[in-house]
Amino acid sequence: MAYQVLARKYRPQRFADVAGQDHVTRTLQNALEQNRIAHGYIFSGHRGIGKTTIARILACALNCQNTIGSAARPTPEPCLVCDACTEIRAGNAVDVIEIDAATNRGIDEIRELRDAARYRPARDRFKIYILDEAHQITDAAFNALLKTLEEPPDHIVFMMATTEPENIPQTIRSRCQHFSFHAVKLDDILGELRGIVAHEGVLADEAALALLAEAGDGSMRDALSIMDQAIASAPVVDGKAQLSAAEIRELMGTVPNTVFEEILEAVARNDAATVLTTAGRLLDAGNSSSQIARQFVRYLRNCIVAKIASLTEESNTSDLLQISPDERRRAVRTALLFTEEELTRFLGVMLRTFDDLGFRQEQRLHLEMGLIKLVHLQRLLPVEEFLSQLPKPSGNPTPRTIPPPRPAIAGTSAPAASRPAPAPSRYETGGNTAGLPAKPSATASTSVTPSGLSSRPERSEVERPAFSSSSSSSATTATFEASSAMPVGRVEALQTRTEGALALAPEPHTPEAIAEQPVASVSAVPAISIVDEPAPIAIAATSEDYDPSWEGLASSDADPEATQPSTDAPQGEAGQLQAAAVEALFATKKHNSAAEQLDESTWTIANGEVRISTTLSKPLMATIFRPDVEAIIKAALRERGLTAVRLVFMPAAIDDKPKAPKKPRTGSAQAKALEHPTVQAAQRLFNAEVTNVFDLRKD
């Protein structure tokens, strides 16, 4: 007789021989004993776990010529000696028809089956149809079989085996008894393999059998097929094949899990060089990147389960880990090196890496980058830990925005952390600046540290900005200098009410001269010089001299009206504010049309309102100047120091004098339109003028 592979040679012939499907075999034996036979069965589950085998055993039990309880058949198990059992085992029984539904899947084949089902069996009790891979039958063919399944003859039994039960129509499933098969456990596969190697006279240690059982991945047929191949390639010792784990691993092209343990130990040490060296050794040995990533994913999954189940090397038994005891101990050792969150992140990275390897050309590069990511992932902090390190809010219930860092001023002796942080000024240098009242102070300078930065070490005197001032008959100069280490922040300058013009003129002076002059508070960043020619200016930088309530107020000798807070900007600054708003809109790269219309508008600032007069109609104004555009304009005005204002968009008055057209902004939609030959031809033909251009592509 020709050689028969192990999967066929050791195929179960009785219900008791089926491993890992006790819930199915017990139910079927009880149904046979109680004579509760259904006319349709669906067996679904993983490949190679006994679906078709149990269908054949059930066919033998149904057509067995010996009755249940007799001396030849005391249990519902088939006797395996009668003619019916022998023919079914050999596959040549007339009344048991096994059909490959993957090939005979059309409506014509099912019609023939339906017509033949009307005839009674030739000899046996039932005519049985076993449809393997039943999910591949077409919907039309299932519909042709539907009526027969709903009202079958009493001599017909249908058995359908499938790995994809969801592809079988619900109308078919509702007319059959559905049995869902389980994947075979590792211990059950190991028990079967031990019995087979003993019967075959093969020498195999536990490590080799465990490796074969793991390779089966819950499928008994897969494990037997791999073992058959391993026996054929194993060396013969005293006439017997000898299986070893190393030879089986080499035969399957797998990587030992000790390598993954070594990689994760290097990851725990932040040793990227060892990780790359180990990966290179595996790739140079001929292992594919996809195979390495696949095994690494499985190993990380086992480590996560070991971590969640709180396993130890001594107590490492868990139904969730279907691996050998040695592999469970290895997974436990690796799990102790990391937290559950870290292992979960590792698994996510390797899953993405495995997906990338399926459609990438440089597979080695992507595998190495995925392994390097594991090293760097440990530097990430959980969100909870990061939030816990943030400074706690003060007892003041009023929410307050932390001001931007200001440069400290040289010449300080008091600790920076003991002083309150000054609030930022409302106006930048070059715009409208409001004066502060002077307060006498004997201290020439001190260090000012913003709130929230007191924990940082103070910079050296070289890194702090230095200032000097002098007084002469023609001018008083205040010069600020800083090293390159000073962070460039918001430029702010507050001055007393003086007469004359401002000019840039750096002129160093001594701190002694400053203490003799009237005091005003100044905050600045590197390289700013302020000159006031007619009246002298004194500079002070003490935090004690500063009161946040002075923001936006005039000096003490100013007019009473000037001491009131105001949101009105001088008319001379309307052009600067308008330019700032236009630049802010252009910077977004999404509101070019609104920016161009804003550039053509006329601005008037008074009574806390910014009145923007445009040539647009009211419907177009509502379309162009949407709420998001207004928010950008207001943000630009706040940066220029103009707060608490209201934007009022209105059409230009009818009696306004026509204005000379402005030169369009370089690169704007209007400039491009005016350069277009068609537009130029239309202007010449109709003696026309282009007034408004809307760029609807971006807005």
Secondary structure, DSSP 8 states (H G I E B T S, - for coil): -----HHHHT---SGGG--S-HHHHHHHHHHHHHT---SEEEEE-STTSSHHHHHHHHHHHHH-SS-TTSSS-SSSS--S-SHHHHHHHHT--SSEEEEETTTS-SHHHHHHHHHHTTS--SSSS-EEEEEETGGGS-HHHHHHHHHHHHS--TTEEEEEEES-GGGS-HHHHTTSEEEE-----HHHHHHHHHHHHHHHT-EE-HHHHHHHHHHHTT-HHHHHHHHHHHHHHS-EETTEEEE-HHHHHHHHT---HHHHHHHHHHHHTT-HHHHHHHHHHHHHTT--HHHHHHHHHHHHHHHHHHHHTT--SSS---TT--S-HHHHHHHHHHHTTS-HHHHHHHHHHHHHHHHHHTS-S-HHHHHHHHHHHHHHHTT---HHHHHHTS----S--S-----------SS--S-GGGS------SSBTTS----------S--------TT-TTS----TTTS-EEEEEE-SS-EEEEEE--TTS-----B-------S-EE-------HHHHHTS--EE----SSEEEEESSS---EE--GGG--GGGTT---TTS-GGGGS------GGGHHHHHHHHHHHHHHHTS-HHHHHHHHTSEEEEETTEEEEEESS-HHHHHHHS-HHHHHHHHHHHHHTT--S-EEEEEE--TT----------TTSHHHHHHHSHHHHHHHHHHT--------TTT-
